[in-house]
Amino acid sequence: MSKKRDRVPKTYTRLTHPLVRDARDAPFRRATWEEALIRVAAGLQEARGAFGMFSCARATNEMNYVAQKFARVVMGTNNVDSCNRTCHAPSVAGLSAAFGSGGGTSSYEEVEHTDLIVMWGSNARFAHPIFFQHVLRGIRNGARMYAVDPRRTKTAEWAESWLGLNVGTDIPMAHAIGREIIHAGLANDSFIERATSGFEEYAALVEPWTLSLAEKVTGVPAAAIRELAHAYARAERAQLCWTLGITEHHNGTDNVRALINLSLLTGHVGRYGSGLQPLRGQNNVQGGGDMGAIPNRLPGFQDILDPDTRLKFETAWDTVIQPRHGLNLTEMFEAMEEGSLKAVYCIGENPAQSEADSEQAMRRLRALDFLVVQDIFLTKTAELADVVLPATAAWAETDGTTTNSERRVQRVRKAVRPPGEAREDIDILCDLAGRLGHDWKYADARAVWDELRSVSPDHYGMTYERLESLQGIQWPCPSQDRVEPTYLHGRLWESAPERRGTPAPFGLVAHDPPVDLTDESFPIRLTTGRRLDSYNTGVQSGGFASPLRRGEYVELCPEDAERYGVVVGEEVRISSRRGVVVAPVWVDPGLRPGLAFMTMHFPDEVDTNQLTIEANCPIAGTAEFKASAIRIDKLASEVG
């Protein structure tokens, strides 16, 4: 057996003062704020017309609002995005296409008072433990739960039934469920007729997906698919929840549309207790998009292509907004490769380690003419920067608001002073805006929020006072005199056609298998995800002891471990068509033969994203983290 390495997780040191380089290949040195900001302003001035901004899904709504405003007003570009692109951009795109709004349609409370919960591609017990407490309350209140997932996860252990489908076969599964509902006479005909469009085309699309064909493609027994179809259609109230197991595919938006179709087919949307829940993995992924830190929408999720919308913001901001979509994060990396994007301002993100095909991502970042990183730790991305600015986005160091998965805006408050010379993110951006010709003066986070409220109808009624007294408010909240229902799209149930508005269209999406095919050279399907004890690329959760913490490893089923002749703790070589890593083995009976599992939590130790493929959803730009082809090889035994 190979000798086991000393695997000590890296500890990241908090940034306390600005860092600059005197040359691209020179080491960092400490700088004053004045020197650092002069350098950043000069670098950004040079970058006009070839600039992109990465905003932060863990920072406040107020910071994200100012960041996207900086990109659009100061730099004159819509090239602004956040890690929403890495995870839930397909959810936003799919929900917007169906309903005109990119938020989950229900509240957490409704999961406690529903009759059926479908957890599809989501290990919420580990990845969303707070939300899962609501799921457990629902189960205790009598709800049945079904888990649809390639792995028998800790979430699936709580389910009445686990449907272990093959990776990348979610659309065939959804289509087979839809066909069975139609053929069993369980479709909600009255809802379909008055609230949807495209049903006949949808029925024709799913007709070939018989239960027997779906069993062959998905690997799930036909009887189990039929049981779920009948349970979902017959339930009085049902919640359909999903996360990255649905979205992180090259056809993630199509996957989301396939699930939305099931809600339209049964009427499980627009009523209390029935809805669609895309579960967000960070505290403000929803808010970042809501604030306009995405390339195709202005704050309040307003269409940037609409002339009246642009005029409103141009008047408020005294600027001209480009009448076109900017580049999303994926497209910005492609533009780096082409040389048309030369400078990036990265706030609180670590794309050098979070992007698929991480070696390629790092090469592209190194090739930039100018990279500035604003963060609380010296991440791998920050190590590549020309200037590093220490910020205060850490918990309890800043005032503002965040928006969670159920669209609930909540206050966060400053309780401690930031370390050293670290400054508020908003102050840094406003200082730079002033150096580049824009005099922005916000007295505090409340002033930023009030400006946002003045241009976003969905947020107008959310004063800080109301947010505090009501302990959070879900959008939309257009009035200061009332609070809207906890669920969206109740209009679909209105009897008068003029009140229902535009019908919700069925999504006509086809099965498209994973891009990275398995074969004799790469026979194992690798899927990736999260663990309970760690967080994203490990910057904030690394370097501490935990009874759950084992570092990174490759999980195999018992049969595959025996076939390869490896035992728990033995290190193996894991290869894909893009890279090679070495990691110890862990045996998980929840996996099926031919399937392996890893995370991106320990990239300094095992860079899993060297293995993943960059193939991405053409609509949303999200990469196919969930379906890479790999090979497992034993390491040569060491003698002596």
N, C-alpha and C positions, 0 to 999 in steps of 0.2 A: 504494500500500500504506500502511496505517496506520503511524504512528510507534510504535516499540516503547518501552514504558515501562522505566524502571530498576527491575528486579525483584530487590530485595535481601531475602532471607529474614529474618524477624524473629528476633532473638536474645533469649531470655528470661533475665532476671537472677534469680539464686538468691535466695530469700527468706531473710533472716537475722534478722528481728525482727518482732514482731506489728504489724499495721496495723489501725487503726480509722477510722471516719468519725464526725464530730460531727453529721452530718445525711445523709439519703439521697443528696442531690445534692452533698454536700461532697467534697472530695478526701480521699484517705487521709492519715493522719499516723501517725508512729511512736508506739507505745504500749509500756508495760511489760506483762509477762506478767500481772501482777495485774489491771491495768485491763482487758486483753483478756478474761481468763477471767471476771471479774465480769460483763462485758457479755454474754458468751456464755451464762453460767448464767442471767442474767436473761431473755435472749431465749428460751432453751429452756423456762424455767419458764412463760413466757407462752404457749408453743406446745403445751403438753400437749393431746393430742387432735387436733392438726392438724399433725403433725410427720412428716418423712421423712428417712431417712439414705441417702446414697450411699457405699458402701464401695469399697475400691480393689483392683483385680485385679493390681496390680503390687507391693502391699505384702505382708507376710508373712502366713502362716496365723494367727499369734498376734495380729497387729493386727486381722485380719478377725474373729476369734473375739471379741475384746474389743469391737469396733465393733457387731456384731450383738447382743451381750449388753447393751451400752449402750442400744441402741434398745429392746430388749424389757424390760429390768429398770428402767432409769432413766426412760425415756420411755413405757414401757407400751404399745408398739406393735410390730407385725410389719412396719411399712413400712420395710423395709431391702432394698437391692438393690445391684448393681454392674454393671459394663459387660458381664458375662455376658449381660445382657438385650439388649445391642446386637449380640452376635455369636452365641453358642452356646446360648442358652436353648432353642431348638428341638431341639438335639441332646440336651440333658438331658431335656426333656419326652418326646421320641420314644423314647430308650433306656429311660427309666423306665417308659413305658407298655408296652414290650415285655418288659423283663427285670426291672423293679423297681429298677434302679440306673442312675444318670445318667452313669457314666464310660465311656470307651472300653474296649473289651473285650480289647485286646491290648497288647503291649509294643512298643517301638521295635525291639528285637532281633529280634522275629518277622518284621518286614518284610525283614530280611536273609536269612531262611530260609524264604521263601514261594515259591510257584510263579507267582502272578499278583498284580499290584498294579493296582487300579483307582483312579485319582485323579479324583474327580468334583467339579467346581466348586471346584478348588483349584489355585492356582499356587504350589505348595509350594516350588518352586525360589527364588522371591522372598519369599513370605510366611512360610515355615517352613524356612529354609535349613539349620538343624541337623538337623531331621528328614529333610530331603531327602538328607543324606549317607547315612542308613540306607537310603533308597530306592535310591541309586546302588550301594551295596554289594549290595543284593538283586539289582539288574539284573546286576551283575558276576558274581553267583553263579548266574545263569541265569534269574531271574524275568522274565516278560514284563510290560510295563506298557501300560495303556490310559488315555488321558486323555479325559474327557468334560467339555467346557467350551465356552462360546460363543466364546472367543478361542483362537487357537493360541499359547499362552503359552510361556515358556521351559521350563516343566515339560513341556508337550506335545511339545516338540522331542526329549525323551528317550524318548517313548512309541513303541511299535510301531505304534499306530494312534491318531489323534486324531478324536474324534467331536464335530464342531462344531455343537452343537444351538442352537436359538433360545432366547433368554433366557426363562425361565419355563415351559419344557416338560420339566422333569426327571421329573415324574410320568408323562407319556405315554411317555417313554423307558424308565423303569423298568418300567412295566406291559407294554410291548412285549417287553422282555427276559424278564420273568416268563412271559408267554404263550408265547414261543418255547421257553423251557426246558421248560414243561409239554408242549407239543405235540411236542417232539423226544424226549420220554421221558427227559429228563435230570434231572428233579426227584429229590431224595433222599427217596423215599417212606417209608423206615423212620424217618428222622429226623422227617419231617413228622408221621407217625402218633403217635410216642411223645413228641415234645417241643414240639409246636405245637398251636394251636387256630385254627379259622376258615378252614381251607384251602379248603373247598368254596366258601365265600362269596368268598374271594380269587380263586379260579380263575374264578368267574362274573364278577367285577369286571373282570379283565384280558382276558377273552375277546374283547371288541370291538377291542382294540388290536392289530390285525394289523400286520405289518411295513410294509405299504404305507400304512396309515393313519398309523402313527408317522412314516414318512418325510415325509408331507405336513405333519404338525403340527410336528415337531421340526426338519426340514430336513436330517436325517442320512440318508444312503442306507440302504435296507433291508438291503443286504448287510453293511454295517458294523455295524448293530445285531445282526443274526444272528450275526456273527462274535464279537462281545463276549459275547453270551448263551451261546454254545457254549463259549467259552474259560473263562468264569467257572464254568459248571456242571461242566465236565470237569476243572478243576484239582483236584489233590489238596489243595492249600492255597491260600487266596486272601485277600488283604486288601483291604477296601473302605474308602477314605479320602475324607473330604470336609471342606469348611470353608465359608466364608461364601457361596460360590456356591450352596450348598444352603440355608443357614439364613436369609440376609437377604432373605426374601421374605414376603409377607403370608400365605403358607401354608407357612412354613418347617418347622413340625412335621410337616405332612403329607409334605413332601419327604423328611424324615428317615425317616418310617415307610415310605415307598415303597422306600428303599434297604435298610432293615432287612428288609423282606419278601424281598428277593433272598437275603439270608443265611439266612433261615429255609427258603426254598425249596430251597436247596442244601446246608444243613448247614454253611455256612462261618461258624460261631461256636462258641465253647466248646471249641476245640481249639488246640493250639500251631500257630502259623502261619496260622490262619484267624480272621478277626475283623473288627471294625468300629472305625474310628479317626476320631473327630472331632478335627481338629487345632486346638489352641488357639493364639491369636495373641499372648498375653501370658504372662508367666512364671507367673502364679498365678490365671488365670481359673478353672481347675478347683478350686484350693484355696479361693477365695473362696466358691464354692457349698458345698464340703465343710464349711466352717466355719460355715455357717448364714447367710451374708450374702446371703440370698435370702428372699423373703416367705412361702414355703410350706414350708420345711424348717428343722429345727433342726440343730445341728452333727452331723456324721456322716451327713448326708442323711436324718435321721429325720423321720418324718411329724408335722407339728405338729398335725394333727387327731386323732392317736391319744391317748386319755386317759392310758394308761400311760406313753407317751413324755413327755407334758407333765408328769406327776407326777414323773418322774425329774429333769427339769430344774428344776422348781419347788422340789424338795427341795434340789438342789445349789446353786441360786441364791437360795433363800429369797425367792421372789417368786411372783406369779401370771402365767401366760402366757396371752395372749388365745387362745381356742380357734377361731381363724379365720385364714385367709390374709390377709396384709397386702397393700398395694398394691405392684406391681412398678414399675420405673422409668418405664415408659411410662404406667402408670395414675397415678403420682404427678404427671407433667406434666399429664395431663388434669385431675387434682384441683386443680392450681394454677390452671388455666383456670376451673374452677368456683368457686374460692375456698375449698374445703374443706381444702386443704393450704396452710398459711400460713408454715411455716418448714422449712428444709432444712439439714442438716449434710452437707457434701460433702467427702469425703476422697480426694484424689489422682485425681479424675476431672475431665473438662473437657466436660460435657454441652452447654455453650453452643455448642460447635463440633463435637461428635461426634454430636449428635442429628440425625435426619432433619428437614428443614424447619427449619434452624438459626435463621432469623429468628423463627419462632414460638417456638422454645425459649428464645431470649434474651428475648423479650417476657414469657414466663411467669416466667422467673427474676427479671426486674426487678420484677414485680408482687408478689413474696413480701414478707411483713411482715419476715422476718428470714432472712438467708442467711449462714452461716458456712462458710468454705472453709479446709481444712487441707491444705497442699500444700508442694512444694519450690520451685515457680515461681509467679509472678503470671500465671496463665492468664487467658484471656478470661472464664472463669467467676469466677475470683477477683476480677477487676476489677469484677464486679457485686455483690460481697459487702459486708456490713456490718462483718464482722470477718474478718481473714485471719490464720491461725496457721501459723508456719513449722515444718515437720516434718523428719524425717530418714529418709524412706522411700527415699532414693537408695541405689543399690547400694554395698555395703561400709560403710554407716553404721549398720547395725542387725543385731541377732542374731535368729535365728528359723528358720523353715522355709518352703518353698514346695512346691507340688504341680504337676507338669507334666501334659501331655496323656495320658501313659500311666499316670496315677495315682501317679507316683513322688514321694514326699515326700523332700526333700533339705534339708540344713542350709545356711543362709547365715550368715555371720559378720561381725561388726563389725571393720573394719580401720582406719578413719580417724575422726577426730572431725568432727562436723557443724559447719558454719560458723556464726559469730556466736552468736545466742541460740536457734537451732533446737533443738527438743526431740523426744524419741522420741514417736511416735504414741500408743503405749500409755500413756506417762506423762501425756500431755495428756488422754486420755480418762478415766483414773483420777482425775486432779485434778478434772476437771469432775464426775465421778460423786460425788466426795466433797462438792463444793459443793452438789450436789442431793440429798444425804442418804444416799449409799451408800459405805461405807468399804471400798474395794477396795485391797488391798495385794499387789501381785505383785513379788517380789524381782527377777525378771528374766523374759526370754522363756520360759525353761524352766518356770517356775512356771505360766505361762499354758498351755503345752503339756501339762503334767501334768494340769491341770484338764480340758482338752479330752479327753485320753486317758481320764479317769475317767468321762466321759459318752458317749464314742463307741466302741462295740465295734470298729469298723473300724480305729481308730487305737490301740487299747489296747496292742498289742505294740511300738509304735514309740517306745521311749525315745530320748533324745538319743544315748546311748552306742551303741545299735544302729544308729541312722541314720548315725552317723559311721563305725562299723566296717564296715558293709555298703555304705557310700556311697550311701545312699538305699534306701527300701523302698516297694513298691507296696501300696496298700490293695486289699482288706481285709487287715489284719494283727491278728487278734484275740488272738494268743498271743505271749508273749515267748520261746517255745521253738522256734518254727519260722517259716519264710517260706512264704507261700502260692504257688501257681502264678502265672506271669506273666500268664495270661489269665483272664478271668471266664467264668462260666456253664458250667463243665464239668459241672455237675449235669444239664444237658440231655441228656448222653450216658449217664447212669446207666441201668442195666438195670432196677432196681427202681423202680416208680412212686413210692413214698414218698420216695425219695432225689432224684427229679427235681424235685419240688415243682410249682408252678403252671406249666402249659404257657405258652410264649411265643405271644401272639396275633398273627396277621397283622393289619396295619393296613388297614382298608378306606377308602382315601383316593381322592378324585376329582380330576381335572385342573381347575384353576382359574386362568385366565390372569392376567397382571399387571393390577393395578388401573388404572394410568396408561396408557391406551391411546394408541398412536400414531395420527395422522391427518394430514390435509393441513397443519394448522397446526403440529403437532409430529411430524414424520415420522421422527425418529431415535431409536433406543433407546439410552439411556445406561445403562451398567453401571459400577459403581465397584469399587475394590479397593486393593491395596497395591503398593508398589514396594520393591525390595531395599534402597535406601539411606536410606529414611525410615521414621518411626515414628508411627503414629496421627495426632494433630492437630499434630505437628511441634514440640511444646513441648520435648521432650528431644533431638530430632534436628535442630532448626533452627539456622541461623546459623553453619554451618561449610562449608568448601569440600569438594567431593567430585568425583572424575572422573565419577561416575555422575549427579550431581545436576544437573537441568535446571530445578528448580522445577516448578510446576504447569502443565499444558498439557492440551489435549483431543486425544486420539488418534483419528485417523480412518484408514480404509483408503485405499489409493491411489486407488481409483475415486471415493470420496466427495470426497476432496481435489480431484481433477480436476473433478468435477461442480460443486463450489462455487467453483472457481477460486481456491483458496488454496494456499499453499506453507508449508513448514516454517518456523516462527518468526513467521508472520503472525498477528496477533491477530484473533480473531473474537468476536462476541457469541453467548453460549450462553443460551438462554431455555427455561424450563419453565413449567408452570402455576403455579409458586410463586415463582420468582425469576429474576434475570438476573445473569450474571457475564461477565467478559471474560477470555479466556485465549489464549495462542498455540497454534498447531497443531503437532502432531507426527504424522507418517505412520507407521503400523504395518501391515505386510503381513499380520500375524497376525489382523487384524480383517476381518470380512466386510462387504459393503455394508449400510448401514442401522444399523450398530452403532458406538457411540463409547464411549470409556473415559476415566475420570478418577479421581483419588484425593482423599482429604481431608487429605493431608499438609501442605498449605500454606494453611490457611484465612485467614490474615492477608493473603495475597496473592490467592488465588482461593478463595472460600468455596463449594466444590462442594456442600456440604449445603444451600445455599439452593435447589438444584435438586431434591434428592431428596424423595420423598413419605413422609408419616408413616404411611400405611396399614400396619397391623401384624398379625402373627399373633395370632388371638384366644386361642390356647392359651399361647403363650410371650411375646407382647408385643414381638417383634422386628420392626423396621420393614423395609420393602421397599427397601433401599438399592440393590439390584441391578437395578431395572427402572423407570426414569423415562423419560418421553417428553420430548424436547427439540427445539429448532430451532437451526440454525446460520445466522448472518447475517454477511456481510462488513461490516467497519466502513467508514465513509466515508473516502475518501482525504484526507489532510491536505496542504494546499498550503503551500509555503514552509518 
